[in-house]
Amino acid sequence: MANALVSIQILPSTPGGESVLPYVDRAIEIIKESGVPYRVAPLETTMEGELQSLLAVVASMSEAMAEMGCPSVISQVKIYYNPTSGASMGRLLEKYPDGQ
């Protein structure tokens, strides 16, 4: 059972002021490669899993931005941690099946 939800908005400082979209795409690719359940939204992506594993994904995303040439990156992170009852995107969103 997952014990955390972590939402992240990554804001890389790109070389030469180029578009951030390829960098955001890479960050989402890292999440996908991690194998954790996730949901992409317009301003952030939410992941579900064990807190330490999700924080490792966040670290990997920052490291990838540096590898792509970004001199710095800001990550805005929200964490919902519930070690007793667990954490589930589905449970929190069950009232809103269509995202409305």
Secondary structure in CASP SS format (residue, H / E / C, confidence):
PFRMAT SS
TARGET T0000
AUTHOR 0000-0000-0000
METHOD secondary structure of the structure
MODEL  1
M C 1.00
A C 1.00
N C 1.00
A E 1.00
L E 1.00
V E 1.00
S E 1.00
I E 1.00
Q E 1.00
I E 1.00
L E 1.00
P E 1.00
S E 1.00
T C 1.00
P H 1.00
G H 1.00
G H 1.00
E C 1.00
S C 1.00
V C 1.00
L H 1.00
P H 1.00
Y H 1.00
V H 1.00
D H 1.00
R H 1.00
A H 1.00
I H 1.00
E H 1.00
I H 1.00
I H 1.00
K H 1.00
E H 1.00
S H 1.00
G C 1.00
V C 1.00
P C 1.00
Y E 1.00
R E 1.00
V E 1.00
A C 1.00
P C 1.00
L C 1.00
E C 1.00
T E 1.00
T E 1.00
M E 1.00
E E 1.00
G E 1.00
E C 1.00
L H 1.00
Q H 1.00
S H 1.00
L H 1.00
L H 1.00
A H 1.00
V H 1.00
V H 1.00
A H 1.00
S H 1.00
M H 1.00
S H 1.00
E H 1.00
A H 1.00
M H 1.00
A H 1.00
E H 1.00
M C 1.00
G C 1.00
C C 1.00
P C 1.00
S E 1.00
V E 1.00
I E 1.00
S E 1.00
Q E 1.00
V E 1.00
K E 1.00
I E 1.00
Y E 1.00
Y E 1.00
N C 1.00
P C 1.00
T C 1.00
S C 1.00
G C 1.00
A C 1.00
S C 1.00
M H 1.00
G H 1.00
R H 1.00
L H 1.00
L H 1.00
E C 1.00
K C 1.00
Y C 1.00
P C 1.00
D C 1.00
G C 1.00
Q C 1.00
END
